[in-house]
Amino acid sequence: MQCPLESLISHYRLALDEGDTAARYCSVATVDGQQASTRTVVLRDISAEGPMIFINDSSPKWLPLLAGGSEVLLFWPSQMRQYRLRGTWQVLGEDEMLEHWQNKPDAAKLLDHLYQRLPQSSTLTSETQLREELDGLLQRFAGADIPFVGNARGVVLAVDYLESWCAAADGVHQRRLYRRLNGDWLSKPLVP
């Protein structure tokens, strides 16, 4: 049996090649106590382990994400294909983050610096405060590379649960569940 992560990566690359606007995004769901929370985040890549996202450790999703009980949802409309993924988040080391920092858009780098003063999802005093804060940072780093900041994090989901769904023209969609047990993938078809 082909590793389901190989199929996932193949479908991801196809979605990118097709220009699927959803290919660079995923939904991440976490649970903090009794409260579930879902948000869309930028999907940085999918490795042999699973999806990689960048996050800031000031984000309200940081601690619940690392505590477990999270799920990633990928949906590519161009293929009418969905993946639900679970596993354990692995934090990227600083050396690896420094490599990724070089390719991160300047706006995202500025936000990571802003999060040191204003934690992600905190309340703004006005509609203009965010732009004013970012303009101040832009002036501070004018003409220079925006330096790496330690609160910028990257995590990769080491997938051990993968559920695939693919739409079928006749409405009898294909669903399959994969679970990793002792390094081996077990597979079962599911009722759509």
C-alpha positions as CSV (number, residue, x, y, z in Angstrom):
1,M,0.0,0.0,0.0
2,Q,1.3,3.5,-0.9
3,C,1.9,5.7,2.1
4,P,-1.1,8.0,2.3
5,L,1.2,11.0,2.9
6,E,2.7,10.4,-0.5
7,S,-0.8,10.7,-2.1
8,L,-1.5,13.8,0.0
9,I,1.7,15.5,-1.2
10,S,1.0,14.5,-4.8
11,H,-2.5,16.0,-4.6
12,Y,-1.1,19.1,-2.8
13,R,1.5,19.6,-5.7
14,L,-1.3,19.2,-8.2
15,A,-3.5,21.8,-6.5
16,L,-0.5,24.2,-6.6
17,D,0.1,23.5,-10.3
18,E,-3.6,24.0,-11.0
19,G,-3.5,27.4,-9.3
20,D,-6.1,26.2,-6.8
21,T,-6.5,29.3,-4.5
22,A,-7.1,27.0,-1.5
23,A,-3.8,25.2,-2.0
24,R,-1.8,27.6,0.2
25,Y,-4.2,27.5,3.1
26,C,-5.6,25.1,5.6
27,S,-8.0,25.2,8.5
28,V,-6.7,24.3,12.0
29,A,-9.1,23.4,14.8
30,T,-8.1,23.3,18.4
31,V,-9.8,22.7,21.7
32,D,-9.0,24.8,24.8
33,G,-10.9,23.5,27.7
34,Q,-14.4,23.1,26.4
35,Q,-14.1,25.7,23.7
36,A,-13.4,24.6,20.1
37,S,-11.8,27.1,17.8
38,T,-11.1,27.0,14.0
39,R,-9.2,29.3,11.9
40,T,-7.6,29.5,8.4
41,V,-3.9,29.7,8.3
42,V,-1.2,29.8,5.6
43,L,0.0,26.3,4.7
44,R,3.8,26.7,4.2
45,D,4.5,23.2,2.9
46,I,3.7,19.6,3.3
47,S,6.6,17.4,4.1
48,A,6.9,13.6,4.4
49,E,5.8,14.1,8.1
50,G,2.8,16.3,7.3
51,P,1.7,20.0,6.9
52,M,3.9,22.9,8.1
53,I,2.5,26.1,9.4
54,F,4.1,29.2,10.9
55,I,2.6,30.6,14.1
56,N,3.5,33.2,16.7
57,D,3.9,32.1,20.3
58,S,1.7,35.0,21.4
59,S,-1.2,33.6,19.4
60,P,-4.1,32.2,21.5
61,K,-3.8,29.0,19.4
62,W,-0.2,28.3,20.3
63,L,-0.7,26.5,23.7
64,P,-3.9,24.6,22.7
65,L,-2.1,23.5,19.5
66,L,0.8,22.0,21.4
67,A,-1.4,20.5,24.0
68,G,-3.0,18.2,21.4
69,G,-6.5,17.6,20.4
70,S,-6.1,19.5,17.1
71,E,-7.0,18.8,13.5
72,V,-6.0,20.2,10.1
73,L,-8.4,20.3,7.2
74,L,-7.2,20.7,3.7
75,F,-9.8,21.2,0.9
76,W,-8.9,21.7,-2.8
77,P,-11.9,22.7,-4.8
78,S,-10.1,22.2,-8.1
79,Q,-10.0,18.4,-7.3
80,M,-13.0,18.3,-5.0
81,R,-10.7,16.6,-2.5
82,Q,-10.5,16.9,1.2
83,Y,-8.0,15.7,3.9
84,R,-8.5,15.6,7.6
85,L,-5.3,15.2,9.5
86,R,-4.4,14.6,13.2
87,G,-1.1,13.9,14.9
88,T,1.5,15.5,17.1
89,W,2.9,19.0,16.4
90,Q,6.7,19.2,16.2
91,V,8.3,22.6,16.8
92,L,10.9,23.6,14.2
93,G,14.3,24.5,15.6
94,E,15.6,28.0,15.4
95,D,18.1,27.2,12.6
96,E,15.3,25.8,10.4
97,M,13.1,28.8,11.2
98,L,16.0,31.1,10.2
99,E,16.0,29.4,6.8
100,H,12.3,29.8,6.3
101,W,12.4,33.4,7.6
102,Q,14.4,34.4,4.4
103,N,11.3,33.4,2.3
104,K,8.7,34.9,4.6
105,P,6.9,38.0,3.2
106,D,7.9,41.3,4.8
107,A,4.4,42.0,6.0
108,A,4.4,38.7,7.9
109,K,7.8,39.5,9.4
110,L,6.6,42.9,10.5
111,L,3.6,41.2,12.2
112,D,5.9,38.9,14.1
113,H,7.7,42.0,15.4
114,L,4.4,43.7,16.2
115,Y,3.2,40.6,18.2
116,Q,6.0,41.4,20.7
117,R,4.0,44.5,21.7
118,L,0.5,43.5,20.8
119,P,-0.2,39.8,21.1
120,Q,-2.0,38.2,18.2
121,S,-5.8,38.5,18.5
122,S,-5.6,41.3,21.1
123,T,-8.0,44.2,20.9
124,L,-7.0,47.3,19.0
125,T,-7.9,50.8,20.2
126,S,-9.0,51.9,16.7
127,E,-9.3,50.8,13.1
128,T,-6.1,52.7,12.3
129,Q,-3.9,51.5,15.1
130,L,-2.7,48.4,13.2
131,R,-1.6,50.4,10.1
132,E,0.1,53.0,12.3
133,E,2.0,50.3,14.3
134,L,3.1,48.5,11.1
135,D,4.1,51.8,9.5
136,G,6.3,52.6,12.5
137,L,8.0,49.2,12.2
138,L,8.4,49.7,8.4
139,Q,10.2,53.0,9.2
140,R,12.3,51.3,11.9
141,F,13.6,48.7,9.4
142,A,13.6,50.9,6.3
143,G,16.3,49.9,3.8
144,A,17.4,46.9,5.9
145,D,16.5,43.2,6.2
146,I,13.8,42.7,8.8
147,P,15.6,40.6,11.5
148,F,14.4,37.3,12.7
149,V,12.4,37.5,15.9
150,G,12.3,34.6,18.4
151,N,8.5,34.5,18.9
152,A,8.0,33.4,15.2
153,R,7.6,29.7,15.3
154,G,7.1,26.9,12.8
155,V,5.4,23.6,13.5
156,V,5.0,20.4,11.5
157,L,2.2,18.0,12.1
158,A,3.6,14.4,12.4
159,V,0.5,12.8,11.0
160,D,-0.8,9.5,12.5
161,Y,-4.5,9.9,11.3
162,L,-5.5,10.8,7.8
163,E,-9.0,10.7,6.4
164,S,-9.4,11.4,2.7
165,W,-12.6,12.3,0.8
166,C,-13.0,12.8,-2.9
167,A,-16.2,13.8,-4.6
168,A,-17.8,11.6,-7.2
169,A,-20.1,12.7,-10.0
170,D,-22.8,10.2,-8.9
171,G,-22.8,11.5,-5.3
172,V,-21.3,8.3,-3.9
173,H,-18.1,10.0,-2.7
174,Q,-14.9,8.1,-1.8
175,R,-13.8,8.2,1.8
176,R,-10.9,6.3,3.4
177,L,-9.4,6.3,6.8
178,Y,-5.7,5.7,7.4
179,R,-4.1,5.3,10.9
180,R,-0.4,4.8,11.6
181,L,0.2,2.1,14.1
182,N,3.8,1.1,15.0
183,G,5.1,2.8,11.9
184,D,2.7,1.0,9.6
185,W,-0.4,2.5,7.9
186,L,-3.7,0.7,8.3
187,S,-6.5,1.6,5.9
188,K,-10.3,1.2,5.9
189,P,-12.9,2.5,3.5
190,L,-15.6,4.7,5.1
191,V,-19.3,5.3,4.3
192,P,-19.4,8.7,2.6
